[in-house]
Amino acid sequence: EGLVDDLRRFAIACQLIELLDRFTPDREAHPELFRFACGTLRVLREERPDRLLAVLVTTKTLAWLGYRPQLVRCAKCGRDLALLEHVVFEPSEGGAACGACAELPDARVPSALLAAIERGIRSPLRARLQLGPGDAQVRMAERLLERFFRYHVGLELRSAEFLEGALRSREPALDAALPPGDTAREPAQCVH
């Protein structure tokens, strides 16, 4: 109830379930992960689905599964990145790197964006709108985190394309009302 009434909610839930299905062993109890999943599904039923919610659900789920990027300290030297305006995000190094350690210094990212995603991982999903990133920054975070997870996990989620299409969609309802008027089709004519 609630999840199947909105395409975006349903798509985010599908990605959550795919992650859990693909990255947890069969017949092995994970009570904390189960509580996290139930709480996430409850939030999805009650909150307005948006791109930031999708990014945080995916990022938090993968963090629970052991794939957590370093976002606030340099992945190489441990330097606090909050003091820097821009950093470099290097999936091969485990996340963000300061300018001195970065191998690709031209690929700069606002450190405030990575700090916002870190706060999002540590905060309840319902508090996401207080994190502050705008649409362009959320899309940037989405691309960075997608690269990170693809590098570390080594596969593309089957639900990713469906989720992207749903997030672009302006049609939230899976069972939308039909347009007014008679929608009955004319009976097919047999040609002999």
C-alpha positions as CSV (number, residue, x, y, z in Angstrom):
1,E,0.0,0.0,0.0
2,G,1.4,3.4,-0.9
3,L,4.4,2.1,-2.8
4,V,2.5,0.8,-5.8
5,D,0.4,4.0,-6.2
6,D,3.4,6.1,-7.4
7,L,5.9,5.0,-10.0
8,R,8.8,6.9,-8.4
9,R,8.1,5.3,-5.0
10,F,7.9,1.9,-6.6
11,A,11.1,2.3,-8.6
12,I,13.1,3.4,-5.5
13,A,11.7,0.4,-3.6
14,C,12.6,-1.9,-6.5
15,Q,16.2,-0.7,-6.3
16,L,16.3,-1.2,-2.5
17,I,15.0,-4.7,-2.8
18,E,17.4,-5.5,-5.7
19,L,20.3,-4.4,-3.6
20,L,19.3,-6.5,-0.6
21,D,18.6,-9.5,-2.8
22,R,21.9,-9.3,-4.7
23,F,24.2,-8.5,-1.8
24,T,22.9,-10.5,1.2
25,P,23.3,-14.3,1.5
26,D,20.2,-16.5,1.3
27,R,18.9,-17.9,4.6
28,E,21.1,-15.7,6.7
29,A,19.5,-13.5,9.3
30,H,20.3,-9.7,9.3
31,P,17.9,-8.2,11.9
32,E,19.4,-4.7,11.8
33,L,19.4,-4.7,8.0
34,F,15.8,-5.9,8.0
35,R,14.7,-3.1,10.4
36,F,16.5,-0.6,8.1
37,A,14.7,-2.0,5.0
38,C,11.3,-1.9,6.8
39,G,11.9,1.7,8.0
40,T,13.0,2.7,4.5
41,L,9.9,1.2,2.9
42,R,7.8,3.0,5.5
43,V,9.5,6.3,4.6
44,L,8.9,5.6,0.9
45,R,5.2,5.1,1.5
46,E,4.9,8.4,3.4
47,E,7.4,10.9,1.8
48,R,7.2,12.6,-1.6
49,P,9.7,10.7,-3.8
50,D,12.4,12.7,-5.4
51,R,15.9,12.3,-6.8
52,L,17.6,13.0,-3.4
53,L,15.5,10.4,-1.7
54,A,16.6,7.9,-4.3
55,V,20.3,8.8,-4.0
56,L,20.1,8.5,-0.2
57,V,18.2,5.2,-0.2
58,T,20.8,3.7,-2.5
59,T,23.8,5.2,-0.7
60,K,22.5,4.2,2.8
61,T,21.6,0.7,1.6
62,L,25.0,0.1,0.1
63,A,26.7,1.6,3.2
64,W,24.7,-0.9,5.3
65,L,26.1,-3.6,3.0
66,G,29.7,-2.5,3.5
67,Y,30.1,-0.2,0.4
68,R,30.5,3.3,2.0
69,P,32.5,6.0,0.3
70,Q,34.8,8.3,2.2
71,L,33.2,11.7,1.9
72,V,34.6,14.0,4.6
73,R,38.2,12.9,5.0
74,C,40.8,12.4,2.3
75,A,40.7,8.7,1.4
76,K,44.5,8.7,1.1
77,C,45.9,11.0,3.8
78,G,42.9,11.4,6.2
79,R,42.9,15.2,5.9
80,D,39.6,16.9,6.9
81,L,38.0,18.0,3.7
82,A,35.5,20.4,5.3
83,L,38.3,23.1,5.2
84,L,38.6,22.9,1.5
85,E,36.2,24.4,-1.1
86,H,36.7,21.7,-3.7
87,V,38.0,18.1,-3.5
88,V,38.4,15.3,-6.0
89,F,36.2,12.2,-6.0
90,E,38.2,9.1,-7.0
91,P,36.2,5.8,-6.8
92,S,39.5,3.8,-7.1
93,E,40.8,5.4,-3.9
94,G,37.6,4.9,-1.9
95,G,36.0,8.3,-2.2
96,A,37.1,11.9,-1.9
97,A,40.7,13.1,-2.0
98,C,42.4,16.4,-1.2
99,G,44.2,18.3,-3.9
100,A,47.6,17.2,-2.7
101,C,46.6,13.5,-3.0
102,A,44.4,13.6,-6.0
103,E,45.5,11.8,-9.1
104,L,42.9,13.6,-11.3
105,P,43.0,17.2,-9.9
106,D,40.8,18.5,-12.7
107,A,37.8,16.5,-11.6
108,R,36.8,18.8,-8.7
109,V,33.7,18.5,-6.6
110,P,32.4,20.9,-4.0
111,S,33.3,19.5,-0.6
112,A,30.0,20.9,0.8
113,L,28.1,18.5,-1.5
114,L,30.0,15.5,-0.2
115,A,29.5,16.7,3.4
116,A,25.7,17.0,2.7
117,I,25.6,13.4,1.4
118,E,27.6,12.3,4.5
119,R,25.0,14.0,6.7
120,G,22.3,12.3,4.6
121,I,23.8,8.9,5.3
122,R,23.9,9.6,9.0
123,S,20.4,11.3,9.2
124,P,16.9,10.0,8.9
125,L,15.6,10.0,5.3
126,R,12.8,12.3,6.3
127,A,15.4,15.0,7.1
128,R,16.8,15.0,3.6
129,L,15.4,18.4,2.6
130,Q,17.5,20.0,5.3
131,L,20.7,18.9,3.6
132,G,20.6,21.7,1.2
133,P,21.9,20.5,-2.2
134,G,19.9,21.8,-5.2
135,D,18.9,19.7,-8.2
136,A,22.2,20.2,-10.1
137,Q,24.2,19.1,-7.1
138,V,21.9,16.1,-6.4
139,R,22.5,15.0,-10.0
140,M,26.2,15.4,-9.6
141,A,26.1,13.3,-6.4
142,E,24.1,10.7,-8.2
143,R,26.8,10.4,-10.9
144,L,29.7,10.4,-8.4
145,L,28.1,7.7,-6.3
146,E,27.1,5.6,-9.3
147,R,30.7,5.6,-10.4
148,F,31.9,4.7,-6.9
149,F,29.5,1.8,-6.6
150,R,30.1,0.5,-10.2
151,Y,33.8,0.5,-9.4
152,H,33.5,-1.3,-6.1
153,V,30.6,-3.5,-6.8
154,G,31.4,-4.2,-10.4
155,L,27.9,-4.5,-11.8
156,E,25.0,-2.4,-12.9
157,L,21.7,-2.8,-11.1
158,R,18.9,-4.0,-13.3
159,S,16.6,-1.5,-11.6
160,A,18.8,1.5,-12.4
161,E,17.3,2.3,-15.8
162,F,13.8,1.8,-14.5
163,L,14.5,4.1,-11.6
164,E,16.0,6.8,-13.9
165,G,13.0,6.7,-16.1
166,A,10.6,6.9,-13.2
167,L,12.4,9.9,-11.7
168,R,12.2,11.7,-15.0
169,S,8.5,10.8,-15.3
170,R,5.9,13.4,-14.4
171,E,3.3,10.7,-14.2
172,P,3.3,9.4,-10.6
173,A,0.4,7.0,-10.7
174,L,0.7,3.5,-12.0
175,D,-3.1,3.2,-12.2
176,A,-3.9,6.6,-13.7
177,A,-7.4,7.6,-14.5
178,L,-8.4,7.2,-18.1
179,P,-9.2,10.3,-20.2
180,P,-12.8,11.3,-20.3
181,G,-15.0,9.8,-23.0
182,D,-15.6,6.4,-24.4
183,T,-12.4,4.4,-24.4
184,A,-14.0,1.2,-25.6
185,R,-12.4,-0.1,-28.8
186,E,-14.4,-1.0,-31.9
187,P,-14.7,-4.7,-32.4
188,A,-12.1,-6.1,-34.8
189,Q,-13.4,-6.7,-38.3
190,C,-12.5,-10.0,-39.9
191,V,-11.3,-9.8,-43.4
192,H,-11.9,-13.0,-45.5
